Amino acid sequence: MELRDIEIFLALADELHFGRTAERLHVSQARVSQSIKQVERRIGAPLFARTSRRVRLTPIGNRLRDDLGPAYRALHEGIDRAITAGRGIGGVLRLGFEAPGVADLTEDLLDRFRQRYPDTDLLIREADFADPASMLRSGEIDVLVTLLPVDEPDLVTGPAIHTEPMVLAVSSKHPFARRKSVTLDDLARDTVLRAAHPPEPYWIEEPRQWLTPAGHPVTRSTPFATFQELLAAIATGAGICPLAAHAQEYFSHPRIRFVPFTGSPDVEWGLVWPRSAETARVQAFASVASTSLP
């Protein structure tokens, strides 16, 4: 039996429908029928019982499926392992996360990659809060998970892997703490503390002044060196700060309230890597991330 005939047989044994099998394998329905007839001639017995309304496996077909299925999967797994070794995908892939909590939120993606490339170890690192991309440029990490957009000539922007709403972090004594929600225009009513890092967000046009949707100027603080310093400033009432919604769970603080935004865009976390260091491991991880998108 040819490998393609085995693939068609196993697909039909799974689908029990000639049309769906053809669509799944991207072949014509006639090709499926021809292949099954050839296999049945070689076996010397019908493998499927066909009527105008249904297709089912015969006892011989059922036994052949059980015998061939594990061997077929083992064959492909062996080929995949050889390809992995040949392309240099095995080894260590160093992932940096601008927000450590996002590593937990994307655990499903990490698990899919580990299953697909069991010979590649994932090393999770916390990126530098003040300048996450510096770890890419210094070679300390291979891929960075960071807030999008990123538009740097020496960096490649890959797929987004997590999307979530924003919340406004305020002191428990702040007037906003009693609100059920806030809007982007509310940012003009207090100093906005900066969790951002250079370069400036790409959606801010010259002269680089932050304005609310209504056109009110936003007063910003100087950047904080660490996230814990930022949280301490919020708690003491030094200002307010928009954050990704997962901060509510990962950075709970008795003197900080997280107020939902209404009418604000979601934030996206995505993959970024150096253009000059786009290895097979990096490409493999980006491919898994892309195919796992809904």
Summary of the structure (lengths in Angstrom):
residues: 294
radius of gyration: 27.0
end to end distance: 36.7
largest distance: 82.7
contacts: 840
relative contact order: 0.14
helix: 42%
strand: 24%
